Amino acid sequence: MEPAIAPLDRVFLHLGPITIYWYGVIIGTGVLIGLWLATRESVRRGLPKETFVDLVLFAVPIAIVCARAYYVLFEWDYYSEHLAEIPQIWQGGLAIHGGLIGGVTTVIVFARVRKLSFWKLLDIAAPSIILGQAIGRWGNFMNQEAHGGPVSREFLENLHLPDWIINQMYIDGQYWHPTFLYESLWNVAGFCLLLWLRRVNLRRGELFLSYLIWYSLGRFWIEGMRTDSLMLTEHLRMAQVMSIALIVFAVALWIVRRVKGWANERYAD
């Protein structure tokens, strides 16, 4: 029998009656790094330096609310009896697809108000989004959530993982697949891919569509390994359905925009 292994402390800091959790610190770090990258790229693309600072002030709170609402909606059987827990986002339960819906909707409105290109804003933001997702998955690690099915310690050691990751995957007397790590690494690879694609003479909007395709491919595969999926039906995982829908949508839109001449502007021209 495995010895008891104490998990890492989920609390980052106590400030009197206020408790700050690693989950929030890690997500906040991802947002700040993403903002820094997007701001640098927006200046290079000829936008005012404050553009993405102003956008983030609206997009991040709206995305968090939508991510939580999306999660609560698909777990309503539980939350209908625990209404007080709905605002407790530090416990986890932020659905990325809900956050994307809220964030993209905010960009649409922001672009119209500022009279900016919606697609240009999304192309600039795409690498920041996927890097923020890669960082944010470590918040799941600290909360010991978003893991896969049971595995042995030997399996994890064969992945050449450090002990502090292996030990954190010991939950309720069992080791589990570190699916948070798989997705984080997939997103880091996607971030590198998007940075490379910036050097390719893509048409406006196609960098963001590339992000949707890349992220959705990885999420579909990794979601099939998880034990805490939001379910659409008894056998359909919501994230996998959304992943397929986003891939089909992105590929179809890519083709239609080129055929219709809606994406004739190339960044490097």
NUBA-7390 format. One record per residue (C-alpha): residue in one letter; x, y, z. Coordinates in steps of 0.02 Angstrom, whole numbers, always signed. Example, Ala and Ser with C-alpha at 12.3 -4.5 7.8 and 13.67 -1.06 7.14 Angstrom:
% NUBA-7390
@residuo: A&east: +615&north: -225&up: +390 .
@residuo: S&east: +684&north: -53&up: +357 .
//
This chain:
% NUBA-7390
@residuo: M&east: +0&north: +0&up: +0 .
@residuo: E&east: +62&north: +174&up: -46 .
@residuo: P&east: +111&north: +288&up: +99 .
@residuo: A&east: +7&north: +444&up: +130 .
@residuo: I&east: +73&north: +588&up: +26 .
@residuo: A&east: +28&north: +764&up: +78 .
@residuo: P&east: -28&north: +871&up: -71 .
@residuo: L&east: +47&north: +1040&up: -107 .
@residuo: D&east: -37&north: +1182&up: -12 .
@residuo: R&east: -173&north: +1260&up: -120 .
@residuo: V&east: -157&north: +1424&up: -24 .
@residuo: F&east: -32&north: +1551&up: -89 .
@residuo: L&east: -53&north: +1682&up: +46 .
@residuo: H&east: -161&north: +1732&up: +193 .
@residuo: L&east: -195&north: +1919&up: +212 .
@residuo: G&east: -298&north: +1930&up: +369 .
@residuo: P&east: -472&north: +1866&up: +324 .
@residuo: I&east: -425&north: +1856&up: +140 .
@residuo: T&east: -358&north: +1694&up: +69 .
@residuo: I&east: -266&north: +1697&up: -97 .
@residuo: Y&east: -258&north: +1530&up: -186 .
@residuo: W&east: -126&north: +1468&up: -307 .
@residuo: Y&east: -266&north: +1435&up: -432 .
@residuo: G&east: -301&north: +1621&up: -448 .
@residuo: V&east: -118&north: +1672&up: -442 .
@residuo: I&east: -75&north: +1554&up: -584 .
@residuo: I&east: -221&north: +1607&up: -693 .
@residuo: G&east: -180&north: +1790&up: -658 .
@residuo: T&east: +0&north: +1759&up: -707 .
@residuo: G&east: -57&north: +1685&up: -872 .
@residuo: V&east: -165&north: +1837&up: -905 .
@residuo: L&east: -24&north: +1960&up: -868 .
@residuo: I&east: +103&north: +1868&up: -976 .
@residuo: G&east: -24&north: +1854&up: -1117 .
@residuo: L&east: -64&north: +2040&up: -1102 .
@residuo: W&east: +120&north: +2085&up: -1112 .
@residuo: L&east: +143&north: +1981&up: -1270 .
@residuo: A&east: -15&north: +2048&up: -1352 .
@residuo: T&east: +31&north: +2228&up: -1312 .
@residuo: R&east: +203&north: +2208&up: -1392 .
@residuo: E&east: +127&north: +2131&up: -1548 .
@residuo: S&east: -13&north: +2260&up: -1560 .
@residuo: V&east: +114&north: +2402&up: -1560 .
@residuo: R&east: +211&north: +2312&up: -1696 .
@residuo: R&east: +49&north: +2299&up: -1794 .
@residuo: G&east: +19&north: +2486&up: -1779 .
@residuo: L&east: -113&north: +2489&up: -1642 .
@residuo: P&east: -110&north: +2607&up: -1493 .
@residuo: K&east: -11&north: +2536&up: -1347 .
@residuo: E&east: -161&north: +2541&up: -1230 .
@residuo: T&east: -275&north: +2441&up: -1347 .
@residuo: F&east: -255&north: +2272&up: -1263 .
@residuo: V&east: -249&north: +2343&up: -1088 .
@residuo: D&east: -419&north: +2420&up: -1120 .
@residuo: L&east: -482&north: +2260&up: -1200 .
@residuo: V&east: -423&north: +2149&up: -1057 .
@residuo: L&east: -512&north: +2257&up: -928 .
@residuo: F&east: -676&north: +2201&up: -1007 .
@residuo: A&east: -632&north: +2033&up: -1083 .
@residuo: V&east: -554&north: +1947&up: -931 .
@residuo: P&east: -698&north: +1976&up: -807 .
@residuo: I&east: -828&north: +1932&up: -940 .
@residuo: A&east: -731&north: +1776&up: -991 .
@residuo: I&east: -718&north: +1718&up: -809 .
@residuo: V&east: -904&north: +1743&up: -780 .
@residuo: C&east: -946&north: +1650&up: -941 .
@residuo: A&east: -823&north: +1511&up: -902 .
@residuo: R&east: -903&north: +1487&up: -731 .
@residuo: A&east: -1080&north: +1498&up: -799 .
@residuo: Y&east: -1040&north: +1368&up: -932 .
@residuo: Y&east: -971&north: +1249&up: -800 .
@residuo: V&east: -1115&north: +1276&up: -680 .
@residuo: L&east: -1242&north: +1249&up: -819 .
@residuo: F&east: -1178&north: +1075&up: -855 .
@residuo: E&east: -1163&north: +1034&up: -669 .
@residuo: W&east: -1330&north: +1109&up: -622 .
@residuo: D&east: -1392&north: +953&up: -533 .
@residuo: Y&east: -1257&north: +987&up: -404 .
@residuo: Y&east: -1257&north: +1177&up: -399 .
@residuo: S&east: -1447&north: +1189&up: -389 .
@residuo: E&east: -1428&north: +1116&up: -215 .
@residuo: H&east: -1268&north: +1213&up: -173 .
@residuo: L&east: -1305&north: +1389&up: -235 .
@residuo: A&east: -1180&north: +1468&up: -116 .
@residuo: E&east: -1038&north: +1377&up: -205 .
@residuo: I&east: -1073&north: +1453&up: -376 .
@residuo: P&east: -960&north: +1606&up: -349 .
@residuo: Q&east: -819&north: +1501&up: -274 .
@residuo: I&east: -709&north: +1499&up: -428 .
@residuo: W&east: -552&north: +1471&up: -324 .
@residuo: Q&east: -613&north: +1292&up: -302 .
@residuo: G&east: -594&north: +1268&up: -490 .
@residuo: G&east: -733&north: +1244&up: -615 .
@residuo: L&east: -692&north: +1369&up: -753 .
@residuo: A&east: -734&north: +1296&up: -924 .
@residuo: I&east: -618&north: +1359&up: -1060 .
@residuo: H&east: -749&north: +1347&up: -1195 .
@residuo: G&east: -864&north: +1460&up: -1094 .
@residuo: G&east: -721&north: +1582&up: -1072 .
@residuo: L&east: -688&north: +1582&up: -1259 .
@residuo: I&east: -870&north: +1621&up: -1296 .
@residuo: G&east: -867&north: +1767&up: -1175 .
@residuo: G&east: -697&north: +1830&up: -1232 .
@residuo: V&east: -734&north: +1824&up: -1419 .
@residuo: T&east: -902&north: +1909&up: -1393 .
@residuo: T&east: -814&north: +2047&up: -1298 .
@residuo: V&east: -688&north: +2069&up: -1439 .
@residuo: I&east: -831&north: +2087&up: -1565 .
@residuo: V&east: -909&north: +2228&up: -1465 .
@residuo: F&east: -741&north: +2309&up: -1426 .
@residuo: A&east: -688&north: +2307&up: -1609 .
@residuo: R&east: -849&north: +2392&up: -1664 .
@residuo: V&east: -838&north: +2526&up: -1530 .
@residuo: R&east: -654&north: +2563&up: -1567 .
@residuo: K&east: -678&north: +2541&up: -1756 .
@residuo: L&east: -541&north: +2410&up: -1763 .
@residuo: S&east: -527&north: +2247&up: -1860 .
@residuo: F&east: -606&north: +2105&up: -1760 .
@residuo: W&east: -495&north: +1977&up: -1848 .
@residuo: K&east: -337&north: +2078&up: -1821 .
@residuo: L&east: -369&north: +2086&up: -1634 .
@residuo: L&east: -400&north: +1898&up: -1626 .
@residuo: D&east: -243&north: +1860&up: -1727 .
@residuo: I&east: -138&north: +1965&up: -1609 .
@residuo: A&east: -219&north: +1883&up: -1457 .
@residuo: A&east: -211&north: +1702&up: -1517 .
@residuo: P&east: -33&north: +1660&up: -1455 .
@residuo: S&east: -71&north: +1747&up: -1290 .
@residuo: I&east: -231&north: +1647&up: -1267 .
@residuo: I&east: -151&north: +1477&up: -1293 .
@residuo: L&east: +0&north: +1521&up: -1184 .
@residuo: G&east: -119&north: +1581&up: -1048 .
@residuo: Q&east: -210&north: +1414&up: -1061 .
@residuo: A&east: -44&north: +1321&up: -1045 .
@residuo: I&east: -2&north: +1417&up: -887 .
@residuo: G&east: -180&north: +1407&up: -817 .
@residuo: R&east: -179&north: +1216&up: -820 .
@residuo: W&east: -54&north: +1221&up: -677 .
@residuo: G&east: -193&north: +1296&up: -572 .
@residuo: N&east: -284&north: +1131&up: -600 .
@residuo: F&east: -126&north: +1043&up: -544 .
@residuo: M&east: -126&north: +1138&up: -379 .
@residuo: N&east: -310&north: +1097&up: -354 .
@residuo: Q&east: -280&north: +913&up: -398 .
@residuo: E&east: -414&north: +917&up: -533 .
@residuo: A&east: -429&north: +894&up: -721 .
@residuo: H&east: -336&north: +728&up: -709 .
@residuo: G&east: -360&north: +568&up: -805 .
@residuo: G&east: -390&north: +389&up: -754 .
@residuo: P&east: -291&north: +284&up: -629 .
@residuo: V&east: -110&north: +237&up: -665 .
@residuo: S&east: +34&north: +166&up: -565 .
@residuo: R&east: +177&north: +264&up: -491 .
@residuo: E&east: +292&north: +165&up: -605 .
@residuo: F&east: +196&north: +233&up: -756 .
@residuo: L&east: +223&north: +412&up: -698 .
@residuo: E&east: +406&north: +381&up: -659 .
@residuo: N&east: +429&north: +311&up: -836 .
@residuo: L&east: +370&north: +481&up: -900 .
@residuo: H&east: +523&north: +552&up: -811 .
@residuo: L&east: +417&north: +670&up: -707 .
@residuo: P&east: +490&north: +749&up: -550 .
@residuo: D&east: +430&north: +684&up: -383 .
@residuo: W&east: +333&north: +844&up: -343 .
@residuo: I&east: +221&north: +814&up: -494 .
@residuo: I&east: +205&north: +627&up: -462 .
@residuo: N&east: +161&north: +655&up: -279 .
@residuo: Q&east: +28&north: +785&up: -324 .
@residuo: M&east: -53&north: +655&up: -436 .
@residuo: Y&east: -80&north: +542&up: -284 .
@residuo: I&east: -262&north: +578&up: -241 .
@residuo: D&east: -377&north: +474&up: -130 .
@residuo: G&east: -254&north: +331&up: -120 .
@residuo: Q&east: -224&north: +319&up: -308 .
@residuo: Y&east: -108&north: +391&up: -440 .
@residuo: W&east: -190&north: +473&up: -591 .
@residuo: H&east: -148&north: +524&up: -769 .
@residuo: P&east: -79&north: +704&up: -766 .
@residuo: T&east: -192&north: +761&up: -908 .
@residuo: F&east: -170&north: +941&up: -851 .
@residuo: L&east: +14&north: +920&up: -900 .
@residuo: Y&east: -25&north: +842&up: -1068 .
@residuo: E&east: -136&north: +988&up: -1114 .
@residuo: S&east: -13&north: +1116&up: -1048 .
@residuo: L&east: +127&north: +1043&up: -1155 .
@residuo: W&east: +11&north: +1033&up: -1306 .
@residuo: N&east: -31&north: +1217&up: -1284 .
@residuo: V&east: +153&north: +1266&up: -1267 .
@residuo: A&east: +184&north: +1176&up: -1433 .
@residuo: G&east: +36&north: +1271&up: -1506 .
@residuo: F&east: +107&north: +1435&up: -1443 .
@residuo: C&east: +271&north: +1399&up: -1533 .
@residuo: L&east: +175&north: +1351&up: -1691 .
@residuo: L&east: +76&north: +1514&up: -1690 .
@residuo: L&east: +235&north: +1616&up: -1667 .
@residuo: W&east: +308&north: +1527&up: -1818 .
@residuo: L&east: +148&north: +1555&up: -1919 .
@residuo: R&east: +166&north: +1742&up: -1887 .
@residuo: R&east: +313&north: +1734&up: -2006 .
@residuo: V&east: +206&north: +1652&up: -2140 .
@residuo: N&east: +107&north: +1767&up: -2253 .
@residuo: L&east: -62&north: +1715&up: -2185 .
@residuo: R&east: -220&north: +1810&up: -2220 .
@residuo: R&east: -308&north: +1909&up: -2086 .
@residuo: G&east: -402&north: +1795&up: -1967 .
@residuo: E&east: -310&north: +1636&up: -2010 .
@residuo: L&east: -192&north: +1641&up: -1861 .
@residuo: F&east: -339&north: +1636&up: -1741 .
@residuo: L&east: -423&north: +1499&up: -1844 .
@residuo: S&east: -258&north: +1401&up: -1833 .
@residuo: Y&east: -267&north: +1419&up: -1644 .
@residuo: L&east: -445&north: +1350&up: -1640 .
@residuo: I&east: -395&north: +1199&up: -1744 .
@residuo: W&east: -235&north: +1160&up: -1648 .
@residuo: Y&east: -311&north: +1180&up: -1475 .
@residuo: S&east: -467&north: +1081&up: -1520 .
@residuo: L&east: -367&north: +935&up: -1591 .
@residuo: G&east: -270&north: +917&up: -1429 .
@residuo: R&east: -420&north: +947&up: -1317 .
@residuo: F&east: -522&north: +812&up: -1405 .
@residuo: W&east: -386&north: +682&up: -1375 .
@residuo: I&east: -345&north: +733&up: -1196 .
@residuo: E&east: -528&north: +753&up: -1144 .
@residuo: G&east: -557&north: +570&up: -1182 .
@residuo: M&east: -435&north: +527&up: -1042 .
@residuo: R&east: -512&north: +637&up: -907 .
@residuo: T&east: -623&north: +579&up: -766 .
@residuo: D&east: -712&north: +745&up: -730 .
@residuo: S&east: -782&north: +791&up: -901 .
@residuo: L&east: -938&north: +896&up: -920 .
@residuo: M&east: -1062&north: +781&up: -1005 .
@residuo: L&east: -1187&north: +829&up: -1140 .
@residuo: T&east: -1269&north: +657&up: -1129 .
@residuo: E&east: -1224&north: +498&up: -1038 .
@residuo: H&east: -1093&north: +456&up: -1170 .
@residuo: L&east: -1051&north: +624&up: -1252 .
@residuo: R&east: -918&north: +734&up: -1172 .
@residuo: M&east: -959&north: +917&up: -1200 .
@residuo: A&east: -779&north: +970&up: -1229 .
@residuo: Q&east: -758&north: +839&up: -1365 .
@residuo: V&east: -918&north: +893&up: -1451 .
@residuo: M&east: -860&north: +1075&up: -1443 .
@residuo: S&east: -688&north: +1026&up: -1508 .
@residuo: I&east: -761&north: +940&up: -1661 .
@residuo: A&east: -880&north: +1085&up: -1691 .
@residuo: L&east: -739&north: +1213&up: -1680 .
@residuo: I&east: -626&north: +1116&up: -1798 .
@residuo: V&east: -765&north: +1101&up: -1928 .
@residuo: F&east: -813&north: +1284&up: -1903 .
@residuo: A&east: -633&north: +1347&up: -1918 .
@residuo: V&east: -592&north: +1244&up: -2074 .
@residuo: A&east: -757&north: +1290&up: -2158 .
@residuo: L&east: -736&north: +1475&up: -2117 .
@residuo: W&east: -556&north: +1472&up: -2178 .
@residuo: I&east: -614&north: +1404&up: -2347 .
@residuo: V&east: -767&north: +1516&up: -2362 .
@residuo: R&east: -670&north: +1675&up: -2320 .
@residuo: R&east: -543&north: +1636&up: -2456 .
@residuo: V&east: -673&north: +1587&up: -2586 .
@residuo: K&east: -781&north: +1739&up: -2552 .
@residuo: G&east: -633&north: +1858&up: -2546 .
@residuo: W&east: -666&north: +1904&up: -2365 .
@residuo: A&east: -486&north: +1871&up: -2316 .
@residuo: N&east: -382&north: +1950&up: -2454 .
@residuo: E&east: -273&north: +2056&up: -2339 .
@residuo: R&east: -108&north: +1974&up: -2297 .
@residuo: Y&east: -5&north: +2039&up: -2152 .
@residuo: A&east: +163&north: +2032&up: -2241 .
@residuo: D&east: +106&north: +2121&up: -2399 .
//
